[in-house]
Amino acid sequence: MDRDLVQRKLVQMSQYQSELELVLGHPQDQFETNPLLLRTAERSTELLVECAARINTEIGQQKGIPPSDDDSSFFALIPDWLNRETATELATATRLRNLLVHQYEEVSPEQVHAASVRCAPLWKAYIEAVTNRL
């Protein structure tokens, strides 16, 4: 496993998670009607998922586990690094990211807000869990 790469990704994730928390500090009605706040949350989610995917791939390769494209098992690659509940909940962020990036369907500001509120503390838990295992 490339520890330097994982550490760099964790630093980036901390920054993106902080930005997400910052926009979530605004009242929900402002969040949902202000494109700058909404797009910041969307982009932060995309970047958090991308960083986590890279980290999970590094950890999985060390264990001889191939990468997963399945949302439900995306975080299951590292079961001894991250508790199952957090992994399952973070799959929500992965699904949101896929909807945003691939524009499979319209994603409402309410959906972005709800997923962001639910996942923001989980990203922090993910970062701490991986940091503690390095």
SELUM-793515 format. One record per residue: x, y, z of N, C-alpha, C, CB in turn; residue number from 1. Coordinates in nm, 3 decimals, padded with zeros to 5 digits. Glycine has a CB too. Example, Ala and Ser with C-alpha at 12.3 -4.5 7.8 and 13.67 -1.06 7.14 Angstrom:
2
+---------+---------+---------+---------+---------+---------+---------+---------+---------+---------+---------+---------+-----+
:   neast :  nnorth :     nup :  caeast : canorth :    caup :   ceast :  cnorth :     cup :  cbeast : cbnorth :    cbup :   i :
+---------+---------+---------+---------+---------+---------+---------+---------+---------+---------+---------+---------+-----+
:  01.319 : -00.569 :  00.780 :  01.230 : -00.450 :  00.780 :  01.320 : -00.330 :  00.780 :  01.131 : -00.447 :  00.905 :   1 :
:  01.285 : -00.225 :  00.708 :  01.367 : -00.106 :  00.714 :  01.290 :  00.003 :  00.787 :  01.408 : -00.060 :  00.572 :   2 :
+---------+---------+---------+---------+---------+---------+---------+---------+---------+---------+---------+---------+-----+
***
This chain:
134
+---------+---------+---------+---------+---------+---------+---------+---------+---------+---------+---------+---------+-----+
:   neast :  nnorth :     nup :  caeast : canorth :    caup :   ceast :  cnorth :     cup :  cbeast : cbnorth :    cbup :   i :
+---------+---------+---------+---------+---------+---------+---------+---------+---------+---------+---------+---------+-----+
:  00.086 : -00.118 :  00.000 :  00.000 :  00.000 :  00.000 :  00.090 :  00.124 :  00.000 : -00.097 :  00.000 :  00.124 :   1 :
:  00.051 :  00.219 : -00.080 :  00.125 :  00.345 : -00.088 :  00.074 :  00.437 :  00.024 :  00.107 :  00.412 : -00.230 :   2 :
:  00.142 :  00.432 :  00.138 :  00.099 :  00.511 :  00.255 :  00.102 :  00.661 :  00.229 :  00.187 :  00.478 :  00.374 :   3 :
:  00.200 :  00.707 :  00.154 :  00.207 :  00.850 :  00.123 :  00.084 :  00.894 :  00.044 :  00.335 :  00.883 :  00.045 :   4 :
:  00.044 :  00.814 : -00.053 : -00.075 :  00.845 : -00.131 : -00.198 :  00.848 : -00.042 : -00.093 :  00.743 : -00.245 :   5 :
: -00.213 :  00.748 :  00.044 : -00.328 :  00.742 :  00.134 : -00.329 :  00.864 :  00.225 : -00.326 :  00.612 :  00.217 :   6 :
: -00.215 :  00.901 :  00.279 : -00.209 :  01.018 :  00.367 : -00.244 :  01.146 :  00.293 : -00.070 :  01.030 :  00.429 :   7 :
: -00.197 :  01.160 :  00.169 : -00.232 :  01.278 :  00.089 : -00.383 :  01.283 :  00.064 : -00.156 :  01.278 : -00.046 :   8 :
: -00.441 :  01.170 :  00.033 : -00.585 :  01.164 :  00.008 : -00.663 :  01.196 :  00.135 : -00.626 :  01.025 : -00.046 :   9 :
: -00.614 :  01.151 :  00.249 : -00.680 :  01.182 :  00.376 : -00.677 :  01.332 :  00.406 : -00.614 :  01.105 :  00.491 :  10 :
: -00.566 :  01.397 :  00.375 : -00.555 :  01.542 :  00.393 : -00.655 :  01.613 :  00.302 : -00.410 :  01.592 :  00.364 :  11 :
: -00.662 :  01.568 :  00.177 : -00.759 :  01.627 :  00.085 : -00.901 :  01.605 :  00.135 : -00.742 :  01.566 : -00.056 :  12 :
: -00.929 :  01.484 :  00.182 : -01.063 :  01.453 :  00.232 : -01.099 :  01.542 :  00.351 : -01.071 :  01.305 :  00.273 :  13 :
: -01.004 :  01.568 :  00.438 : -01.031 :  01.656 :  00.552 : -01.071 :  01.795 :  00.504 : -00.908 :  01.665 :  00.644 :  14 :
: -01.004 :  01.843 :  00.402 : -01.037 :  01.974 :  00.346 : -01.178 :  01.972 :  00.286 : -00.934 :  02.015 :  00.238 :  15 :
: -01.209 :  01.870 :  00.206 : -01.341 :  01.862 :  00.143 : -01.451 :  01.845 :  00.247 : -01.345 :  01.747 :  00.044 :  16 :
: -01.423 :  01.768 :  00.351 : -01.521 :  01.747 :  00.457 : -01.547 :  01.878 :  00.531 : -01.474 :  01.638 :  00.555 :  17 :
: -01.443 :  01.955 :  00.555 : -01.458 :  02.086 :  00.620 : -01.541 :  02.180 :  00.534 : -01.321 :  02.148 :  00.649 :  18 :
: -01.518 :  02.179 :  00.404 : -01.596 :  02.263 :  00.312 : -01.743 :  02.221 :  00.313 : -01.539 :  02.255 :  00.169 :  19 :
: -01.767 :  02.091 :  00.318 : -01.904 :  02.042 :  00.324 : -01.972 :  02.088 :  00.452 : -01.906 :  01.889 :  00.314 :  20 :
: -01.902 :  02.075 :  00.564 : -01.958 :  02.120 :  00.692 : -01.986 :  02.271 :  00.690 : -01.861 :  02.085 :  00.808 :  21 :
: -01.899 :  02.346 :  00.625 : -01.917 :  02.491 :  00.616 : -02.047 :  02.527 :  00.545 : -01.798 :  02.554 :  00.544 :  22 :
: -02.073 :  02.464 :  00.431 : -02.196 :  02.496 :  00.359 : -02.320 :  02.442 :  00.432 : -02.191 :  02.440 :  00.217 :  23 :
: -02.303 :  02.335 :  00.506 : -02.416 :  02.281 :  00.583 : -02.448 :  02.367 :  00.705 : -02.385 :  02.139 :  00.628 :  24 :
: -02.360 :  02.459 :  00.738 : -02.384 :  02.552 :  00.848 : -02.489 :  02.658 :  00.813 : -02.255 :  02.619 :  00.888 :  25 :
: -02.522 :  02.668 :  00.686 : -02.625 :  02.763 :  00.643 : -02.763 :  02.700 :  00.663 : -02.604 :  02.803 :  00.494 :  26 :
: -02.863 :  02.783 :  00.685 : -03.000 :  02.729 :  00.697 : -03.038 :  02.650 :  00.571 : -03.102 :  02.844 :  00.720 :  27 :
: -03.119 :  02.547 :  00.590 : -03.155 :  02.459 :  00.479 : -03.216 :  02.534 :  00.361 : -03.251 :  02.354 :  00.526 :  28 :
: -03.301 :  02.633 :  00.387 : -03.364 :  02.706 :  00.276 : -03.261 :  02.783 :  00.194 : -03.470 :  02.802 :  00.330 :  29 :
: -03.158 :  02.838 :  00.262 : -03.050 :  02.906 :  00.189 : -02.969 :  02.805 :  00.108 : -02.957 :  02.983 :  00.287 :  30 :
: -02.939 :  02.692 :  00.171 : -02.863 :  02.586 :  00.104 : -02.934 :  02.545 : -00.025 : -02.845 :  02.464 :  00.198 :  31 :
: -03.064 :  02.525 : -00.017 : -03.139 :  02.471 : -00.131 : -03.165 :  02.573 : -00.241 : -03.269 :  02.416 : -00.083 :  32 :
: -03.154 :  02.702 : -00.209 : -03.181 :  02.805 : -00.310 : -03.056 :  02.879 : -00.357 : -03.279 :  02.904 : -00.256 :  33 :
: -02.944 :  02.858 : -00.290 : -02.820 :  02.925 : -00.327 : -02.733 :  02.830 : -00.408 : -02.744 :  02.975 : -00.202 :  34 :
: -02.718 :  02.855 : -00.539 : -02.641 :  02.763 : -00.623 : -02.497 :  02.743 : -00.576 : -02.640 :  02.813 : -00.764 :  35 :
: -02.436 :  02.845 : -00.519 : -02.299 :  02.832 : -00.472 : -02.289 :  02.729 : -00.358 : -02.245 :  02.968 : -00.425 :  36 :
: -02.382 :  02.736 : -00.264 : -02.382 :  02.640 : -00.153 : -02.412 :  02.500 : -00.203 : -02.484 :  02.682 : -00.046 :  37 :
: -02.513 :  02.489 : -00.288 : -02.553 :  02.359 : -00.341 : -02.440 :  02.294 : -00.421 : -02.677 :  02.374 : -00.429 :  38 :
: -02.380 :  02.370 : -00.510 : -02.272 :  02.315 : -00.594 : -02.148 :  02.281 : -00.512 : -02.235 :  02.415 : -00.705 :  39 :
: -02.122 :  02.357 : -00.407 : -02.009 :  02.324 : -00.320 : -02.033 :  02.190 : -00.253 : -01.989 :  02.435 : -00.213 :  40 :
: -02.155 :  02.167 : -00.206 : -02.187 :  02.038 : -00.143 : -02.177 :  01.924 : -00.244 : -02.328 :  02.041 : -00.081 :  41 :
: -02.229 :  01.948 : -00.364 : -02.221 :  01.845 : -00.467 : -02.076 :  01.811 : -00.502 : -02.296 :  01.890 : -00.594 :  42 :
: -01.997 :  01.914 : -00.524 : -01.856 :  01.890 : -00.562 : -01.778 :  01.827 : -00.447 : -01.789 :  02.022 : -00.606 :  43 :
: -01.804 :  01.871 : -00.325 : -01.735 :  01.812 : -00.210 : -01.767 :  01.664 : -00.200 : -01.775 :  01.884 : -00.079 :  44 :
: -01.893 :  01.629 : -00.223 : -01.933 :  01.488 : -00.220 : -01.860 :  01.410 : -00.328 : -02.085 :  01.475 : -00.239 :  45 :
: -01.855 :  01.463 : -00.447 : -01.784 :  01.397 : -00.557 : -01.637 :  01.372 : -00.519 : -01.793 :  01.481 : -00.686 :  46 :
: -01.572 :  01.475 : -00.468 : -01.430 :  01.464 : -00.434 : -01.405 :  01.370 : -00.317 : -01.373 :  01.601 : -00.401 :  47 :
: -01.493 :  01.372 : -00.218 : -01.480 :  01.280 : -00.105 : -01.491 :  01.135 : -00.151 : -01.587 :  01.310 :  00.002 :  48 :
: -01.587 :  01.108 : -00.237 : -01.604 :  00.972 : -00.288 : -01.484 :  00.930 : -00.371 : -01.733 :  00.961 : -00.372 :  49 :
: -01.433 :  01.020 : -00.455 : -01.317 :  00.988 : -00.538 : -01.194 :  00.955 : -00.452 : -01.285 :  01.104 : -00.632 :  50 :
: -01.172 :  01.036 : -00.349 : -01.058 :  01.010 : -00.260 : -01.076 :  00.877 : -00.186 : -01.042 :  01.126 : -00.158 :  51 :
: -01.195 :  00.855 : -00.136 : -01.222 :  00.729 : -00.064 : -01.204 :  00.609 : -00.156 : -01.364 :  00.730 : -00.005 :  52 :
: -01.246 :  00.623 : -00.281 : -01.230 :  00.514 : -00.377 : -01.083 :  00.480 : -00.396 : -01.294 :  00.551 : -00.513 :  53 :
: -01.001 :  00.583 : -00.405 : -00.856 :  00.560 : -00.423 : -00.797 :  00.494 : -00.299 : -00.783 :  00.693 : -00.452 :  54 :
: -00.836 :  00.542 : -00.183 : -00.787 :  00.483 : -00.058 : -00.833 :  00.338 : -00.047 : -00.836 :  00.565 :  00.064 :  55 :
: -00.961 :  00.313 : -00.072 : -01.014 :  00.177 : -00.062 : -00.943 :  00.083 : -00.158 : -01.163 :  00.177 : -00.089 :  56 :
: -00.912 :  00.134 : -00.277 : -00.839 :  00.052 : -00.375 : -00.700 :  00.017 : -00.322 : -00.827 :  00.126 : -00.510 :  57 :
: -00.633 :  00.114 : -00.265 : -00.500 :  00.088 : -00.207 : -00.507 : -00.017 : -00.097 : -00.440 :  00.218 : -00.150 :  58 :
: -00.603 : -00.002 : -00.008 : -00.618 : -00.098 :  00.102 : -00.656 : -00.235 :  00.048 : -00.724 : -00.049 :  00.204 :  59 :
: -00.749 : -00.237 : -00.046 : -00.792 : -00.365 : -00.105 : -00.680 : -00.436 : -00.176 : -00.905 : -00.342 : -00.200 :  60 :
: -00.599 : -00.361 : -00.252 : -00.487 : -00.423 : -00.322 : -00.389 : -00.485 : -00.225 : -00.417 : -00.321 : -00.410 :  61 :
: -00.367 : -00.420 : -00.113 : -00.277 : -00.475 : -00.012 : -00.329 : -00.610 :  00.037 : -00.262 : -00.376 :  00.106 :  62 :
: -00.461 : -00.623 :  00.042 : -00.524 : -00.746 :  00.090 : -00.554 : -00.844 : -00.022 : -00.651 : -00.713 :  00.164 :  63 :
: -00.523 : -00.806 : -00.146 : -00.552 : -00.892 : -00.259 : -00.699 : -00.893 : -00.299 : -00.509 : -01.031 : -00.228 :  64 :
: -00.770 : -00.786 : -00.267 : -00.912 : -00.774 : -00.299 : -00.927 : -00.681 : -00.419 : -00.994 : -00.721 : -00.177 :  65 :
: -00.996 : -00.725 : -00.524 : -01.014 : -00.637 : -00.641 : -01.109 : -00.523 : -00.609 : -01.067 : -00.717 : -00.760 :  66 :
: -01.093 : -00.409 : -00.677 : -01.182 : -00.295 : -00.655 : -01.327 : -00.331 : -00.689 : -01.137 : -00.174 : -00.739 :  67 :
: -01.420 : -00.263 : -00.626 : -01.562 : -00.288 : -00.647 : -01.628 : -00.167 : -00.712 : -01.632 : -00.322 : -00.514 :  68 :
: -01.715 : -00.193 : -00.809 : -01.794 : -00.086 : -00.870 : -01.934 : -00.080 : -00.811 : -01.802 : -00.106 : -01.021 :  69 :
: -01.965 : -00.172 : -00.723 : -02.098 : -00.182 : -00.664 : -02.107 : -00.088 : -00.544 : -02.129 : -00.327 : -00.621 :  70 :
: -02.207 :  00.004 : -00.547 : -02.224 :  00.101 : -00.439 : -02.233 :  00.036 : -00.302 : -02.346 :  00.183 : -00.464 :  71 :
: -02.306 : -00.074 : -00.294 : -02.330 : -00.135 : -00.163 : -02.206 : -00.199 : -00.104 : -02.440 : -00.238 : -00.173 :  72 :
: -02.111 : -00.236 : -00.188 : -01.990 : -00.299 : -00.133 : -01.867 : -00.210 : -00.146 : -01.966 : -00.431 : -00.203 :  73 :
: -01.886 : -00.088 : -00.192 : -01.775 :  00.004 : -00.214 : -01.686 :  00.018 : -00.091 : -01.828 :  00.141 : -00.255 :  74 :
: -01.749 :  00.035 :  00.026 : -01.673 :  00.052 :  00.150 : -01.654 : -00.080 :  00.223 : -01.743 :  00.151 :  00.240 :  75 :
: -01.717 : -00.185 :  00.176 : -01.702 : -00.316 :  00.240 : -01.565 : -00.377 :  00.213 : -01.810 : -00.410 :  00.192 :  76 :
: -01.487 : -00.315 :  00.124 : -01.353 : -00.365 :  00.096 : -01.264 : -00.359 :  00.219 : -01.291 : -00.285 : -00.016 :  77 :
: -01.298 : -00.272 :  00.312 : -01.211 : -00.252 :  00.428 : -01.288 : -00.279 :  00.558 : -01.152 : -00.108 :  00.428 :  78 :
: -01.347 : -00.399 :  00.572 : -01.434 : -00.425 :  00.687 : -01.363 : -00.416 :  00.822 : -01.496 : -00.559 :  00.674 :  79 :
: -01.236 : -00.449 :  00.824 : -01.166 : -00.440 :  00.952 : -01.110 : -00.300 :  00.977 : -01.053 : -00.543 :  00.956 :  80 :
: -01.132 : -00.209 :  00.884 : -01.088 : -00.071 :  00.900 : -01.204 :  00.021 :  00.933 : -01.018 : -00.022 :  00.774 :  81 :
: -01.325 : -00.018 :  00.894 : -01.441 :  00.068 :  00.904 : -01.562 : -00.016 :  00.946 : -01.469 :  00.142 :  00.770 :  82 :
: -01.637 :  00.032 :  01.045 : -01.750 : -00.050 :  01.089 : -01.857 : -00.057 :  00.980 : -01.811 :  00.008 :  01.218 :  83 :
: -01.933 : -00.165 :  00.984 : -02.031 : -00.197 :  00.880 : -02.138 : -00.088 :  00.865 : -02.097 : -00.331 :  00.912 :  84 :
: -02.183 : -00.033 :  00.975 : -02.286 :  00.070 :  00.970 : -02.238 :  00.194 :  00.894 : -02.329 :  00.109 :  01.111 :  85 :
: -02.118 :  00.238 :  00.926 : -02.061 :  00.355 :  00.857 : -02.041 :  00.324 :  00.710 : -01.927 :  00.396 :  00.922 :  86 :
: -01.991 :  00.206 :  00.680 : -01.970 :  00.165 :  00.541 : -02.101 :  00.166 :  00.463 : -01.905 :  00.026 :  00.535 :  87 :
: -02.205 :  00.113 :  00.523 : -02.336 :  00.108 :  00.457 : -02.390 :  00.248 :  00.434 : -02.435 :  00.026 :  00.540 :  88 :
: -02.379 :  00.334 :  00.533 : -02.429 :  00.471 :  00.519 : -02.349 :  00.549 :  00.415 : -02.423 :  00.544 :  00.654 :  89 :
: -02.219 :  00.527 :  00.408 : -02.138 :  00.600 :  00.310 : -02.169 :  00.555 :  00.167 : -01.990 :  00.581 :  00.339 :  90 :
: -02.226 :  00.438 :  00.153 : -02.270 :  00.395 :  00.020 : -02.374 :  00.493 : -00.036 : -02.329 :  00.252 :  00.024 :  91 :
: -02.448 :  00.559 :  00.054 : -02.544 :  00.662 :  00.012 : -02.472 :  00.774 : -00.060 : -02.621 :  00.718 :  00.135 :  92 :
: -02.358 :  00.816 : -00.008 : -02.280 :  00.922 : -00.071 : -02.229 :  00.878 : -00.208 : -02.162 :  00.964 :  00.019 :  93 :
: -02.193 :  00.753 : -00.218 : -02.145 :  00.701 : -00.346 : -02.257 :  00.703 : -00.450 : -02.091 :  00.558 : -00.330 :  94 :
: -02.376 :  00.664 : -00.408 : -02.490 :  00.668 : -00.500 : -02.521 :  00.812 : -00.543 : -02.615 :  00.604 : -00.434 :  95 :
: -02.516 :  00.906 : -00.446 : -02.539 :  01.046 : -00.478 : -02.434 :  01.096 : -00.577 : -02.538 :  01.132 : -00.351 :  96 :
: -02.311 :  01.063 : -00.551 : -02.203 :  01.104 : -00.642 : -02.229 :  01.052 : -00.782 : -02.066 :  01.054 : -00.591 :  97 :
: -02.269 :  00.926 : -00.795 : -02.295 :  00.869 : -00.926 : -02.411 :  00.940 : -00.996 : -02.326 :  00.720 : -00.914 :  98 :
: -02.514 :  00.972 : -00.921 : -02.627 :  01.046 : -00.979 : -02.583 :  01.184 : -01.028 : -02.740 :  01.060 : -00.877 :  99 :
: -02.500 :  01.251 : -00.948 : -02.455 :  01.385 : -00.984 : -02.363 :  01.383 : -01.106 : -02.383 :  01.450 : -00.866 : 100 :
: -02.267 :  01.293 : -01.105 : -02.167 :  01.289 : -01.211 : -02.227 :  01.241 : -01.342 : -02.053 :  01.199 : -01.171 : 101 :
: -02.306 :  01.135 : -01.336 : -02.359 :  01.076 : -01.458 : -02.496 :  01.130 : -01.497 : -02.367 :  00.927 : -01.442 : 102 :
: -02.554 :  01.210 : -01.410 : -02.684 :  01.273 : -01.435 : -02.787 :  01.172 : -01.484 : -02.669 :  01.385 : -01.538 : 103 :
: -02.793 :  01.059 : -01.412 : -02.891 :  00.956 : -01.444 : -03.033 :  01.011 : -01.432 : -02.874 :  00.834 : -01.352 : 104 :
: -03.051 :  01.096 : -01.335 : -03.181 :  01.156 : -01.312 : -03.160 :  01.289 : -01.242 : -03.274 :  01.063 : -01.230 : 105 :
: -03.263 :  01.366 : -01.238 : -03.256 :  01.495 : -01.169 : -03.241 :  01.470 : -01.018 : -03.382 :  01.581 : -01.198 : 106 :
: -03.149 :  01.542 : -00.958 : -03.128 :  01.532 : -00.814 : -03.173 :  01.665 : -00.754 : -02.977 :  01.500 : -00.777 : 107 :
: -03.265 :  01.659 : -00.662 : -03.320 :  01.782 : -00.604 : -03.225 :  01.839 : -00.498 : -03.460 :  01.755 : -00.543 : 108 :
: -03.233 :  01.969 : -00.476 : -03.153 :  02.029 : -00.369 : -03.184 :  01.964 : -00.233 : -03.180 :  02.181 : -00.362 : 109 :
: -03.308 :  01.923 : -00.213 : -03.346 :  01.859 : -00.087 : -03.272 :  01.726 : -00.070 : -03.498 :  01.836 : -00.082 : 110 :
: -03.259 :  01.650 : -00.181 : -03.186 :  01.523 : -00.176 : -03.038 :  01.545 : -00.144 : -03.201 :  01.448 : -00.309 : 111 :
: -02.980 :  01.646 : -00.207 : -02.839 :  01.677 : -00.182 : -02.821 :  01.717 : -00.036 : -02.790 :  01.791 : -00.276 : 112 :
: -02.909 :  01.802 :  00.013 : -02.898 :  01.846 :  00.153 : -02.911 :  01.728 :  00.248 : -03.005 :  01.952 :  00.185 : 113 :
: -03.012 :  01.646 :  00.229 : -03.036 :  01.532 :  00.319 : -02.916 :  01.436 :  00.320 : -03.164 :  01.457 :  00.278 : 114 :
: -02.866 :  01.403 :  00.202 : -02.752 :  01.312 :  00.195 : -02.627 :  01.375 :  00.255 : -02.725 :  01.271 :  00.050 : 115 :
: -02.609 :  01.504 :  00.233 : -02.491 :  01.573 :  00.287 : -02.494 :  01.578 :  00.440 : -02.483 :  01.715 :  00.231 : 116 :
: -02.612 :  01.609 :  00.493 : -02.626 :  01.613 :  00.639 : -02.599 :  01.476 :  00.700 : -02.767 :  01.662 :  00.679 : 117 :
: -02.651 :  01.372 :  00.636 : -02.633 :  01.236 :  00.687 : -02.488 :  01.190 :  00.676 : -02.724 :  01.140 :  00.611 : 118 :
: -02.422 :  01.227 :  00.568 : -02.288 :  01.173 :  00.542 : -02.173 :  01.255 :  00.598 : -02.270 :  01.158 :  00.397 : 119 :
: -02.192 :  01.383 :  00.623 : -02.081 :  01.467 :  00.670 : -02.010 :  01.409 :  00.793 : -02.131 :  01.607 :  00.703 : 120 :
: -02.082 :  01.369 :  00.897 : -02.011 :  01.311 :  01.012 : -01.951 :  01.174 :  00.982 : -02.106 :  01.300 :  01.131 : 121 :
: -02.009 :  01.104 :  00.886 : -01.956 :  00.973 :  00.849 : -01.822 :  00.986 :  00.775 : -02.057 :  00.897 :  00.761 : 122 :
: -01.809 :  01.092 :  00.697 : -01.680 :  01.116 :  00.631 : -01.572 :  01.140 :  00.736 : -01.688 :  01.237 :  00.535 : 123 :
: -01.609 :  01.215 :  00.839 : -01.513 :  01.239 :  00.947 : -01.473 :  01.106 :  01.013 : -01.574 :  01.336 :  01.053 : 124 :
: -01.571 :  01.019 :  01.036 : -01.544 :  00.888 :  01.095 : -01.455 :  00.803 :  01.003 : -01.677 :  00.814 :  01.124 : 125 :
: -01.481 :  00.810 :  00.874 : -01.398 :  00.737 :  00.777 : -01.253 :  00.785 :  00.783 : -01.454 :  00.754 :  00.633 : 126 :
: -01.237 :  00.916 :  00.780 : -01.101 :  00.974 :  00.783 : -01.028 :  00.931 :  00.911 : -01.107 :  01.128 :  00.775 : 127 :
: -01.096 :  00.938 :  01.023 : -01.035 :  00.898 :  01.151 : -01.003 :  00.749 :  01.153 : -01.128 :  00.932 :  01.268 : 128 :
: -01.094 :  00.666 :  01.102 : -01.071 :  00.521 :  01.103 : -00.949 :  00.484 :  01.019 : -01.196 :  00.447 :  01.050 : 129 :
: -00.939 :  00.541 :  00.901 : -00.825 :  00.508 :  00.814 : -00.696 :  00.566 :  00.872 : -00.848 :  00.563 :  00.671 : 130 :
: -00.702 :  00.687 :  00.923 : -00.583 :  00.749 :  00.985 : -00.532 :  00.664 :  01.101 : -00.616 :  00.892 :  01.034 : 131 :
: -00.623 :  00.616 :  01.183 : -00.584 :  00.536 :  01.299 : -00.523 :  00.402 :  01.261 : -00.704 :  00.512 :  01.388 : 132 :
: -00.553 :  00.352 :  01.143 : -00.499 :  00.221 :  01.100 : -00.368 :  00.231 :  01.026 : -00.599 :  00.151 :  01.013 : 133 :
: -00.328 :  00.351 :  00.987 : -00.201 :  00.365 :  00.913 : -00.081 :  00.345 :  01.003 : -00.192 :  00.502 :  00.846 : 134 :
+---------+---------+---------+---------+---------+---------+---------+---------+---------+---------+---------+---------+-----+
***
